[in-house]
Amino acid sequence: MAASTVAFLTAGLVASALPAFAITPDRTGTLTAATPFMWTGPAASGAVDPTDYAGTPCGKSFGDYCDVTLLNVDIPATFWDQRTGGVRVGLRPSLNPSSFFGLYVYRSDAAGLRGPQVAAAGPDFPTTLGVVIPNASGYYLVQVVYHLVTNDSYAAEASAFTRSRFPPRVDDPPGLQEHLASNVASGFRSHSEPHIAQSPTNPDILVAGSKFYNRDPDSLAEYNFKIGTMVSFDGGITWADLGQLAVCPPEQAPPSSWPNNSCYPDEDPAKGGNGSEDVDDPGVDDPYDPRGSGDVGEEYTTSDVWVQFDDEGNAYAMVLDAPNFAGGMGWGMTMHIWESVAPQDLLAGKTWGPRIPINKYDGASQIFLLDDKNTFAVNNAGPDGDGQTGIMVACWTQDVIVVFVPKQQIVCERSTDGGKTWPDAPLPISGIQPLTIGVDVRGDPISPNTFYAIWSNYVAGVVGAPEEMSTSRSIDGGLTWSPPLPAVAFEPIPRQFPGQEFRNLSIPILATGPNAKLYAVYAEYRPAPKPRDEDG
């Protein structure tokens, strides 16, 4: 998924049909283009349902606690005619980094009449929450919701940022020509989190995958995303977009078959989904999809694709698999196989095979954290093309609840038959941590039974709080792993950079070299070398 480990996250501009009504703010504040507004929320406790929050309730009791700020953005609309930018609103917990807050921003007027929702982020944990209001001008209501908070407050800031509308072109030295891999005419939008792999037996063959949002007009607002794949047979110069991974007619994968379906139900862009945001509740003035409901494909989410080849020319794609996540089936792990990748496979329509569960949840619920950031490795030590596929190891971050407190751990499973079966239970290799994520696993290029793993023990990008990379090794094909060892301590990148809306994490990538040498690459936050040089 996106780098967040939080189950219910909607960040960015969203649409809302909530009826306008007046709210008495707890405070008011004004910011200008040069002067930010900062405030501190009250120390309080709250447990507002994180699974269905659309701005109400908003009160002062334990079950609906929220804190409201009426923000006057004293910047004329004409200010943005020659600039690009907006206002960033951010907050962080004051005492306990495990506090779940939500941040919701609405249009308003000077009297506090709440209008449409314009931005939202939450609930998130533990982090510096932030949203951006592009070209902001006038009044806004900022609601901070205490989703899972025990006697904690928060610190918040609203500030304007601008950039040149016409940044300079930098063409010296010239870069390599890029080649578009996805087909924009397919209707899928906002590709992100891509991954690519090259065949060790034919370097001209590449497979790639990415997350994208489905073809519904409301997919971005509702965070409805799928996984698609692409293939190139000429070293990446031209690409064939294969569309959504392993899709099938909905009747071949009805909800009654989840999570034991063999393919993913295709969507119907002419219908809305079956979520609460799509269904019209009689007698209730709430948002709903005017196209109606009933599209079961919209409710099936796949994310976080990871692709790899073995040394026999077969390709593999691992995805994070969430059938009807809001219904409580959790986030499983799934493998797909494309045997003997070749151009003729496109004409025959035989590319990715059926869904092979690595790990699945039959009714288990993941409310606050989720199984996330999956990776896998094929050990390709030994001769190429000998008819033997090496051991495969798949790893990810697993959600763990310890005495009602969400925790995380790194777990791995192995396959000895080319990814066709994964008979073992997930094996923890990290120990239970408050927060750990971003495992990368690699096979040794010489030893067929040796694997290495690296991951980050993190504090969600809070600047000044050090993070640590840990490593572990298996020398018996993933049956057992060595105790985790610290690899490096570093200062992580911020959860969000100034004036940006994208979430960040310092996630490591591992490479193996000859003579058992390991190389790790990760992102670290360093001071900018020049004053006011935001990008360093």
N, C-alpha and C positions, 0 to 999 in steps of 0.2 A: 504494500500500500504506500501511500505517502509516508514520509519518514516518521510520522507520528505513530505512537503506539496506542493511541486512544481510539476507542471503538466509534464513538459518535462525534465526528468532527465536520463542521461545515464552515469553511473559511472563505471570505471574499464577498462579492456582491450577490445578494439573494433577493428574490421577489417575495412579497408578502401581501396577502389580501386581508390582513387583520383590520377590523373596524377601528377607525380613529376614536380615541377617547383620551381624556385628560388624566395625567399622572402628576402627583405632587412630588417634585424632585427633592432629594435629600440635600442638594447643593446646586448652585449654578456657577458657571465659570466662563471666562472669555479668553480666547486665544486670537492672536494676530499672525500674520505671516512671519514675524520676527520673534514673537514671544509665546512660548508654550504655556499650557495650563496643567498644573499637577495637583493631585489630590490623593488622600488616603481613605480607604473604606473603613467601616467600623469593624471591630472584632466581634464576630458573631458565629453562630453555628447554623448550618442548614443542610437539608437533604432533599433537593428538588430533583424530580425524576429526570435523568439524563437522556432517556430514550424518546421522549416526545415533548420537546419544549419549543413552543412557537411564540414566546413572549408573555404568556400568561400561564399560571398565576404569577403575581408579583406582589408580595406582601412582606410582612415582618415576622411570620411564624416559621417554625422549623421546616415545614414542608413546602414553603413557597418563598423563602427569604431571598430578597434581591435589594440592591442598592442602586439608586438612580441619580444620575447627574444630567442637568440640562446644560448643554454645551453650546455657547454662542461662538460660531466661527466668524469672527469679524474680518472677513476677507471678501471684498466685492467679487461678484461673478466675473467681471471684466478682467480681474487679475490673471485669470487662467487663459485669456485669449492668446497670450504670447508665451505661455509656459505650459509644461506638463507636470503633473504632481497631484497633491492632495493633502489630506490630513491623516496621520497615523495615530491610532489610539491603541495604547498598550498597557498591560498590567502584569504584575507578578505577585505571588503570595508573599506576605510579610514575614511569617514565622515558620510555616510548615510547607516544604516543597511538595508534599503529597496532597495538598489541598486541590480539589477540583472546582475551578471557577469557570463560568461561561460569560462571554462578552457579546452583547447584542446591541446594535445601533439602529436607531429609527429616525426618520425625518420628524421634525417637530416645528412648533412656532414658539414665540416668546412666552406663551401661556402654558407650555408643556403639553400641548395636544399631540399625542403620539400618532404618527402617520405610518407609512410603509417601512418595513425593515430594509435597510440598505447594506448592512454588513453584519456578519456573525462569525464567531470563532469559539467553539466550545461544545461540550466541556472538554478541557484538555488538562494534562497532568504529567508531571509537574513542569511548569513551563512559564515563559513569558508570553502571554497571549497577546495577539496583535491583529488589528484589522486596518485597512486603508479605505478612506472615503475619497475617491477621485474628485478633483475639482470642487472641493467642499466649500460651501458658502451658506451662511444662515444658521438655523438652530437644529440641534440634534439631541435626542435623548439617548444616553448611554446607560444601559442596564447591565449590571454585574450580578450574575446569579450564583448563589452559593449551592452548587450541586452536591458536593460532598466535602463539607468544611466543618471543622471542629475548633471553635474559638480562635479563628484566624482572621486577619485583615488582609488588605492588599494595597499596593502602591500603584498608582496609575499616572499616565501622562498622555496628553494630546498635543501634538505639534505638527506644524506644516512643513512640507518639503517640496522642493522644486528641482526640475532638471531642464536643460535646454530642449526645446521642442525639435531642434535640428542638430543632433550630436555630430561631431566631425567624423568624416570617413578616414579610416586608417587602412591604406592599401600598400604600404611599403614596410617590409617586404610583402609581396603578394602571397596569399595562402593557396592551399590546394583547392581545386574546384569541388564543391559539394555536389552530392547527387541525392535527389529526393527518393526516399524508400517507400513512403506511404502514398496511397492514392487519395488525393483530396476529394475526388468525385464520389468516393464511396459513402460519404455522409457522416463518417465518424469524425469526432472533433477532439482537439486539445490532447494530442499524443504526449505522453510523459513517461518517465522512469523506463527508458529503453535499455535493452541488453542485446549484445551481438556476439556471435561465435563463428570461428573459422574452422573448416574441416582440416584435420591434420593429414588426411590422405589426398586432398585436392584443395590447395589454397585459394582457388577461384570460387569455391562454394562457401557462401556465407548465409547464415540464418540470423534473423533478428526478431525481436518482439517488443511490444510496448503496451502500456496501458492507454486506453482512450475512452472517451465518453460516448455513450450510445447515440442513436440517431434521433431520439426524442428531443423536441425543442426545449424541454425542461431538464435535460440530463445534467447540465452543469450545476444548476441550482439544487438538484436533488442528489448530487454526488453518485450518479449511476454510471459505473464504468465497467469495462470489459477488457479482455486481452486479445490483441491481434498480432499476427506474425507476417514477416516478409522474407523473401529469399532472393539471392543473387547468384548467378552462375558465371559472372565475368569479373570477379574481384570487387564488386560493389559499384560498378559503373551504371548498370541498369538493375532494376528491382521488380519483382512481382509481389504485389500486395495480396496476401491470402485472406484478408478480412479477419473476422472474429474466429478465434481458435475453436475448433471442434464443435461447431454449431450444428443444430439439427432442428426439425420442426417441433414445436412445443409438445405435440402429442407423444413424441418419442422420449420426452424427459419431463413428465408431469410432476407437480410438487409432491405427489404421493411417493415418487421414486427417490426424492432427495434424502440423504446425500449419497445414494447408491446408483445414481444415474450414470450412464456411460458417455453422455454428451451434454452440451449446454443448450437450453431452449432458446431458439431465435426470438428476437424481439419483434414487436409489431408497432412501428412508429405511428400508426393511425390510432392507437389506444394509449390510455394512461395505464400505469401499473396498479398493483393491488395494495400499495402502502397507504398509510393514513393520510398522507399528503395528496393522494390521488382520488380517494373515494369520497363521494358527496354524502355527508351525513344528514339525513332529513331533519329539518328543524334546527340545524346548527349552522351558524354563520362562520364557516371555516374555509380555508383554501382547499380547492379540489381541482382536478384536471378536467377541463371542459370537453375533452375528447372521450370522456368516460374512463372506465377501468377494465381490468381483465387481462392485461399483458403480463403473463407470468415471467416472460423472459427478462423484463425490466428488473425484477426482484432478485435475479441471480447475478451475483458479483464475482468477477475474477480479477486478480491483481498481481503485481510484483512478479513479472515473468523473469525466468532465468533460463538461458539456453546453453547447450553444450553439445559437442560431438564426441563419439568414441573413435577409436582408431580403425573401425570397420566401415566408416562412412555413414553411420546412423546418427540422427540428430535427436535431441531430447529437449523438452520444454517443461519446466516446473512452474506451477502457478499457485498462488494463494487463492483458495476456493471457498466461497461463502454463499451457499444456497440459502436464500431467505434469511439473511443475517438478523434482521430485526425480529424474526420469529424465534431466534434463540438456538440455531443449529451450529453456531460458532464458525470459526475460520479453520478449514482443513488445508491439507497440502496434497497436491495432485501432480501426476506425471503424464506426459504425452510423448509418444515415440513416432518418429518419421524414419522408416527403415530405408536405407540405401538411397539417400537424397540424390535425385537426378532430374534433369529438365522434363523428361517424359512423364514424370509424376504429375505435373501440372495439367497436362492434357488428359490424363487418366482420372484426375480428381482424387488421387490417392496420396495425400500428404500426411498430416498428423493423424495418428491413431486415436482410439477411444480413451476416455478418462480412466486413469489407474490411480486409485487412492493410495497415497503414502500414509496419511493420517487423516481421520475424519471424526466428526462429532455427531452422534445420533441424539440430538436433543439437548446437548450440553450448551450452557449459556456462557458467553464472555461479555461482561457488561462494561468494565472499565478499561482493561487492557485486552489485547488480542494477540493471537499467534501471528507473527509478522516477520517480514524481511527474510525470506527463504533463499537458500542457495544450495547448490549440489555440485559434486565433482565426479567425473569418471576417471579412474586410474588407468592411464594409457601407457604405463610402463610395459615393455615387451615389444615384440614384433608387430608392425602394422599389418592388417589384412590377413591375420592368421585364423580368422573365424572365431576368435575368442574376445568377448567384451570383458574388460576388467571390472573389479568391484566398484559399485557406485555408493556414495554417501551423500545423503540429503540432511541439511541442518536448518534450523530456524530458531526464532525467539518464541518461547512458549509462555502463555499466561498461567500463573500459579496464584492461588488464594491461600494465604497463611493467616489463620485466625481473623478472618474477614478483611484482611489487608491485601490488596493486589501486589503481587511480586512477579518477577520474571526469571527465566533461566534459558540457557542455550541447550537444545536437545538435537540429537542426530538419529537417523535410521540408516540402514544399509540394505542393498540389494545385490545378490550374487548371480542374477539371471538376466542382466541387461535391463533392469528397471521394470520388468514385467510383474514382479511381486515384491512386497515389502513386509515380510512376515513378523518382524520384531516390533516391540513397543518403543516409543521414543525414549532414547537414553540420554539423561542429563549429563552434560560435560562441564558445566560452569559452576554448579552450585547455585542456590537460590539467592538472587540479588534484588535490591530495591528496584533497579532499572538496568537492563542490559539488552543490547540490540546490535544488529548489523553484522552477524556472523558471516565470514567468508571461509569456505573449505576448499582445499586443493589436494590433489593427489601428487605423490612424489613421482618425478619422471623416471626414476630408476627402480625403486622398490615397489612391487605391485600391491603390497599390503600396508603401505604407509600413507597416512593422510595428516594434514595440518589444518588447524582452524584458528581463526583470530576473530575477536569481537570487541565491542566497546562497552565499558561500564560507565554510564553517562548520567548527567544531571540536566538533560534536555537543553543544552546550549546556554546555560546561564553564565555570562561572562564573569571570569574571576574564580569560578569553581572548577578545580582541575578534574579531568577525566583520565581514564586509564584503559589501555588496550591489554587484553589478556589472550594467551595462546594455550593450545593443548595439542597433543600429538597422539595418533593411534598407530601402532605397528602391527596390528593383527586384523587389518581390514575393517575397522570400525566397531569391532566387538567390545573393546575397552579403550579408554582414553586416559592419558596422564593427567595428574592434578593440574588445574590451570595455573599458569605462571604469568606474572606481570611482564608486559613487553615494553611499554613506554607510557609515561605520564605526559599530558599535554593540555593546553588550553583550547577548549572546543570553540568552534565557530558559533556565533549567536543564533538563537532560534530563528530570528528574522533580522536581516540587515536593514539599516535605516532606510525608510521610504519604500520598503518592499513588503510583499504579501506572502511570498513563498516561504515554506518551512524548511529548515536546514537541520542536518545532523552530521556529525563527524563519523562517518562509517568507513571502516578500513577495507582495502582490497589487498589480497595476498598474491604473491607470485613465487613460484619455485624455480630455482636455478640448479645448475649442476653441482655435484658434491654437497647436496643437502643444504644449499644456501636458500634462505628465505628473504623475500623483500616485501615490505608493507608500505602502502601509500595511504595517507589519511589527510584530512583537512584540519589545520590548526590556525587559531586566530592570532595574528601578529599586529603590533602597532603600525599604523601607516607611516611611511618614511617622510612624508611631507605634511605640514599643517593643512588641515581641512581637506586632505586627500582621502575621500571616503572609501575609495576602492583600493588604496595602497599601491 
